[in-house]
């Protein structure tokens, strides 16, 4: 959370704006304008240090200027002009700070940089930790038979590891989509057409310069925009995070249920209590906290992805307030992911409980028996097993007596007689082991 706070706070936004303004000034100095020769190395280092060393005092000065300008980006421009005023190599370049720019030329690059750093420095490592935990659990429990519960009712067995593998496969696909989203930016003026640029310096290939500048920041250039970069990539990214969160909410709820069934105990921590009045309780609070935070995150993320790509005509300001809350949404997502990892790390398998559940559910073998009967053209196999098993528990002896009467080949009958609920897991262990 500390890393997100540094990146996505108001100070983080100011720092990113300062970086974009500085890099644009340096790019302009290399563009061939007679009035702005290439900045010397010392001047470039001075400028870039302003961004690298940007901290609370500089942010406070910008806010002080903003109280006069009532405009956040203009305050950044004036802050930089103050900063270079006493530098002999830069004082003459002062009016080229923010040259040709609308506020959104600075903002869109700043937000893309912030989101990119949040993805690489905070979100991706947290997801990697989740993926690692799930892979470990899938492999560790690959061969542990477990009763399935479709519709909450006893169903064909699986293995515990395969259930973790199912989530892991979904999560890896969702994370790959998250990774693939390209972060876009533009630098093309008030309505996206380089109007002022061409009037001031028609000899410059402004689109080529803008492309080169955006790509130098590690972003993808968007040549077709209104005043704002239209935020479609943000919608894609936030939708991708929401999809990850939905998968994990599904996991949280399943694990909550398995703890409730007693399949897992939770590792105890000294000093913790589960209830203010019931001393015995060990609640699955990590999965509950995870689910709650992921729900809040998704409520915001889905609003972002629906709202941000919509702007009246060439620009309205409704996106500005929404963008300020990116850190809130990603913070809740990160809290949810971390809580899920903590919950996973506390799980201890109760082998006896999970095995006992299977041994009390011989009715789940109705599926393989009727399927074998179908192969050998036994009349009404499904109906026969339905009459025997539906809505009631049966024993191993009940099934054995039914199988003995079947007119099927001896090897098939032997396979069915040897079958137990714990042994009826198909390829589950193999699938879990190889993920």
N, C-alpha and C positions, 0 to 999 in steps of 0.2 A: 504493500500500500504506500510505503514511503516513496518508492520510485515513481508511482503514478502521481502522487501529490506534487512532486517536483516537476513533472512533465506537463500535467494537465490543469494545474492551478492558474490563476490569473497571472502570477509571476512567470509561470512557464510559458503562457501565451505571449507575454511581453518579450521574454527572452527570444522566442522563436521569431517574433516580428522584427526585433533588432537584427537577428541573423539574416533574415530575408532582405531587409533594407540595406544592410552592409554588403551582402553578396551582389545585390543588384547594382550598387554604386561601383563596386570593383569590376563587374561585367561591363558596365557602361564605359569605364575608363579604358577597357580593352577593345571597344567597339569601333574606334577610329574617328571619334568626334574631335575636331581640331581644338575645341574649347576645353576638352577634358582628356589630356594625355594619360597614358597608362600610369597608374599609381605606383610609386616606388615600393620596394619590399618592406621598408620600415612602416610606411603608411598602411599597407595591407595588414601587417602584423598588429599594428595599433588598433585598427578597426575590428579585426577578428577577435582580439582579446576583449573588446567591449562585450561581445556576445558570450565568449567563454566564461568570463568573470562576472557576468550579469547576476545580481543577487538582490536581496531585499532593499538595500538602500537605493539602487537604481530604479527598482520598481516603484518605490515610494516617490522618487522624483518625477517619474512619468505620471503618476496619479496626481501629483501636485500641479503639473502642467495641465492635465486633463480637466481639473476643476475650473480652469480658465477657458480652455478651448471647447469643453464639452464634446470632445471628439477623441476617441482613444488612439486611433492610428496617427492622427495629426500630432498628438502629444508625443508619440514615439519619434516622429520626424523632428520635432523641435528639440527633444532630448538629444538626438544625435547631432544636431547642429550645435547645440551647446558643447557637446563632448569634443567636437573637432575644432571649436573656435580658436583655441590656443595652439593648435598644431599647424606649424608653418606649411607642412606638405599637404594638408587637407583643407585648410581654411578656404582656399580658392575653389574647392570642389563642393562647397556647402550647398549650393542651389541645385546640384545634381542628386542630392539625397531626395528620394521619392520622385525622381524625374519621370514624367509620363505616366505615373501610377495613379490608379484609383485605390481606395483603401483595400478593396477586395484583392488586388494584385498582391498585397502584402499578407492579408488575412488567409487567403486560400492556401498559399505556400506554407504559412506558419502552422495552420491546422494540419496540413498533410504531414509536415515534419513531426509535429507532436504525436499524431496518431501512429506514424511509422515507428517512432522511438518507443511509444507505449507498447506496440505490438512486439517489437524485437526484445525490449529490455524487461518487460513485466508480464505481458499476456502469454507470449510464446513459452517462456520458461515454466510458467505455472501449468500450462497445458501439457508440456513435456513431462512434468512430474505426475500428472494424472494418468497420462498414457502409460508411463513406466509402472505405476502401481497396478493398473488394470492388467497389463501384460504379465506381471509377476503373479498376480492372483489367478489369471487364466491358466498359466503353466503349472502353478503349485497345486491347483485343485482340478486339473484336467480330468483325472480319473475318479473323482469323488461323485458317486451316483446321487441324484437328487430327484425327488418327486416334482414334476411340473404341476402347475395349477392354472390351467386355462379356464377363464371365467371364474376363477377362485375355487374350482373343483379339481379333484385328483385327475391327472392326465399323464400321458406317456412320459416316462422318465427322461431326464437329460443328465448332464453332469454340472456341478457347480462351476467348474472351469469354463465350460462351454457358454454358460450364461454371462460370465465376465468377458469372454471372447466376443460374444455378440455385441456388447456395448463398446468394446474396444474397436471393433471393425467399423461401427457407426461413427465413433468419435474420430478415428483416423481419417475417414473420408471427409467429415465436417471440418476438421483442422486443415486438411489439404485445401479445401475451398477457401477457408479463412486466409491461408498463406498466399493463395493465388490472386487475391484482389489487388489490383494495381492502384497505387496512390497517385492521383492526378493533380495537376496544377496548371495555372495559366498566368500570363504576364502580358496582357493585351489591351489595357486601358479601360476607359469608362463604360463602353458597351461592347468590348471584344473585337474592335476593328482597327486598333492602332491609330485612331484619328489624330490625336495630339502628337504622337510620335512622328508621323509622316509630315505633319505641318512644320514641326521644328527641325527635322533632319531627314528630308526625303531620300538622301543618298544612302541611308542605312537600311539593310534588310532586317527590319524589325521582327518579322516572324522567325527568321533563322536565329536571331539573337535571343528571342524569348525562348525558343525551343532549347537552345544550347544552355541558357541559364537554368531553366527548369530541370533539365536532365543533369546539370552539375550538382543539383541538390539531391539527386538520387530519386527524383520523381518522374512520372510520365507526363509528357506535354499534351495538353488538350487544346487543339487549335480552334475549336468551335464552342464559344461560350457567349453568354450575355455579360452583364457587368460582373456576375459571380460565376465561378466554376460551379456547374449545376449540382454537385454533390451526389451524383449517381453512384460514384465509387464508394462514398460513405454509406449509402443505403445498402450496397452490396456487402460491405464489410460488417455493418451492424446486423444485417440479416444473417450473415454467416456466424456471428457470435451468438445471436439468438438461437440459431439451430443447434450449436454446441450446448447452449444452456438447456434447451428442451430435452436433448438426449440425457443430460446429467440429472435433470429433474426426474426423468423416468427411472434412472438408476437410483437416485435418492429414495424414491418411493418404494422400489422393489427391495432395497436393502433394509429400509425401515420395516417392511413386512417380514423379511427373513429374520431380523432380530426379534420381532414380535413372536414368530413361530418357534424361536429358540434354536434355529439353525446356526446362529452366531451368538456368542457371548461378546461383551465389549470389555476390553482390557481396562482394568480399574486404575484410577489415578488418585494418589493419596490426597485426602482433604476434600475431594469432590463429594457432592450430595446430588441425589436425583429428585428429591422432593423435600419441601419444607416440613412435611408431616409424615411421609411414608419412607422410613429409612431404608427399605429393601431396594428401592428403585434405582435402576441404571438406565437412564433414558437415551434414546438414539438422537441426542440433540444436535450432533454435528450434521447429520443428514437433514434434520429439520431446518437448521440454520442455513444450510446450503440451499435447500429448496426455496426457502423464503427469500434469500438474497437473489437467487437466480430469477425468481418471479418478478421482483422489483426491477432488476436489470432488463428483463425482456419487455416489461411495460414501457420503459423509456426507450429501449433500442427500437422497438417496433414503431413507436411514435416518431423517432428520428428518421427511420427509413421511409415512412410515409410523408412526413412533412418537409424534410430538407430538400428533396428534388423539386419542390413546388415553389415558384416565385412569380409574383404578378409582373407581367410584361418583362422589362429588362432587369428589374431588381426591386424587391421590397426588403424590409429589415426583419421580417419575422424569423429568419434563420439565426440571427445573431444571438438572441436569448437562448434558443435551443442548443446551439453549438457550445454555449458556456457550460452545459450540463453533461457533456461527453464524459468528463471525469467521474461524475456521479454514477452514470450507468456502468462504465467499465470498472469502477471501484466495487460496485455491488457484484458484478460478475466475478471479479477476482476473489472477493470474500467467499462467494459461493463455491468456487473451485477449491480454494484453500480448505474450507470446511469439509468438503467431500473427501479430500486427501486425508485430513485428520481422522475422519470417520473410518475410512478404509484401513488406516494404520492401526486402529483399535480393534478390528475384528478378529475374533478367535473362533475357529470352527468347532462346533459341538458335533463330533462325528457320530456319537451314539444317538443323538436326537434326530439327525438327518436320516440315519439308517433305519431307525424305528418307524419313522413316517413312511418310508418306502415299504417296509415289511408289513405294514398295516393296510396296504393298498394293492392287493393282488388283483383287484378288478381292472387295473390298468392293462393287464395282459389280455383283455378281451380283444384289443386291437390286433396284435400279432396272430392270435388264434384264428380270428375270422378272416384275416388276410391269407393265411396258409390254406384255410378251408376254401376260399375263393379259387386259389391256384388249382386245387384238385377237384373243382366242380361239385363241392358238397352243397346240397340245396339249402337255400336261405341262411347262409352263414351269419350275416349281420343280425338277422332277426333272432336266430337262436341265441347268440351272445347277448343281445339286448334283453331277451327274456330272462337269461341267467343272471345278468349283472346290473342292469340299470336301476339306479336309485338305492342300491344296497351293497354292503360290504360282503365279500366272499373270502374264503380261505384258500390256501394252497391245495388242500384236499378237495375242495369243491371243483377247482379247475382241473385237477388231475383226473378226477372221476369223469368229467366231461370229455377230456382229451382222449382217455382210454377207449371211449365208445366210438371215436371218429374213424371213419373208413378212409384213411389216408396212408401213404407209404410209411413204412416203419421208420426210416431215417427222419422224416419230417415229424412224426409223432414223438420220437426220442428227443429231438431238438426242443419241441414244445414242453415236454415233461421236465426237461432240465432247466427251463427258463425260470428266472426269478425277476421281480421288479428291479432289483439292483443290477441285474445283468442285461436288462433291456434298455440300453442307451445308444444303440446304433453307432454312428461315427462320432459321437459327441467328444469323446476323449481325444481322438485323432485330430479333429478340427481345432479343439482348444490348444493342443500341444504345438501345432504348427503355426499358430498365428504369431 
